[in-house]
Amino acid sequence: MINIYNITAFDIVKWFSVVGLIMYSAFAAVVIRQVMTMNESVKDPLNSIILLVSIAHLILSLLLIVVAIVLL
Amino acid sequence: MSMPDVYEAPKKPITTPPVEDSAKREFNEDLRQSRDWWKVVVDEVLEAMGEYPRSAVLGAYNVRPGHKFFTQQEDEEVIMLLRAHPITNVGWILLTIFMLILPMALELTGIFKSVPGGFMFVGKVTWYLMTFAYSFEKFLFWYYSVFIITNERLVDIDFYNFMFRVITYANLNHIEEPASVTGGFIRSVFQYGNVWVTTASEKPTVEALGVPYPDKVVDLISRLSEELEKRREQGK
């Protein structure tokens, strides 16, 4: 059972940060969808690289959630 | 001791046999009557303008780049693909550099001394990730907002925000008055400006903002439109 008297200000900041990072990851997922829509518009040699960058962005943002939970 | 010659240039210059003008003209005339007549028209227009196929990665002024686009038809070719001049990106690039420097500068002032190391690390990584997202978004809007001139129409693809795409088409034989506007110090130095094309449709103008060589763009649109008009008058 969680004892609310043990919760510090840093714990509150930690879970706010985690929620913020989850929202950021949702944004990163939307960016991938956006890049896919843009790739449809113009077929270009750079399209696949841009898509890879947006996927890497999502992976980094997901990793950051894990890091925040572990480290904070 | 003299060195032996590795390569000796031929005395006579090697020249390719001249192509018979009449044969070329005959070939063009045959092609003009065929289904691919527009290829001859485009070749002639580009030749008259002194343009040649050129394309570069991240290029803002691409002639016959060989790219495909959304809703492109089988007998349609991209003659020119334009983006805003790269210099228009300077504002957000400078802001990105400022955002990259900011955490280091704030750290030097010592205002984060009381913040635990874990929070500092996560905070910094989050900040840099958001900076990346900002610059990536700006880049995407620039890269994918293009103005395309094909042998049949003008296509203006604009992205305003997430998932909001506006595509405007104007047939070359429905356009009325292409116009270009350049002005100001920066625009004159880097030779870019706006192109407006008036059409007879409900949405009156198609625009290309901040594109390189706007006068050449207007020239190409006018010439192509004129060629199509001539063909229409001939009843072809």
Interface residues (C-beta under 8 A of the other chain):
Chain A: F10 V13 S17 G20 L21 Y24 F27 A28 V30 V31 R33 Q34 V35 T37 M38 E40 S41 V42 K43 D44 P45 L46 I50 V53 S54 H57 L60 S61 L64 V67 A68 L71 L72
Chain B: V57 L58 H67 K68 F69 F70 L81 P116 G118 F119 F121 V122 V125 T126 L129 M130 F132 A133 F136 E137 L140 Y143 Y144 V146 I157 F159 F162 M163 R165 I167
